[in-house]
């Protein structure tokens, strides 16, 4: 059996310093940009099957197309987005977003959100729609939810 070779203490110390430096750099990067998730990440809100109560509450909304502005706070300041939703029997049958962000990174997040949120909204009971993070954007989801709350108020029968 061969005797175990020991690393020179200087090399061991250097390896430890490099590992600590990499860990610190990763923490600093994440703290600078808490929304540093990949842009193609989509988290879908779990939707339960409709219950008889859902059917009853669905009819509490007038059919039609409604537009509202939702606001949210981003690291660059307050932002907004315009949401248009078409309801039929309490179901979202169409939806669109007009991106109105002023800040460059907010525009990017709104664009990513707008290109992938519809799968989580269209065809769903309006009472069951509440988005948390879409394409790495949790803050834009807050603006969407704010606008949708106003749409629900406007559409109440």
Secondary structure by P-SEA (a helix, b strand, c coil): ccccccccaaaaaaaaaaaaaaaaaaaaaaaaccccccccbbbbcccccccaaaaaaaacccbbbbbbbbbbbccccbbbbbbbbbbccccccbbbbbbbcccaaaaaaaaaaaaccccccccccccccccccccccaaaaaaaaaaaaaaaaaacc
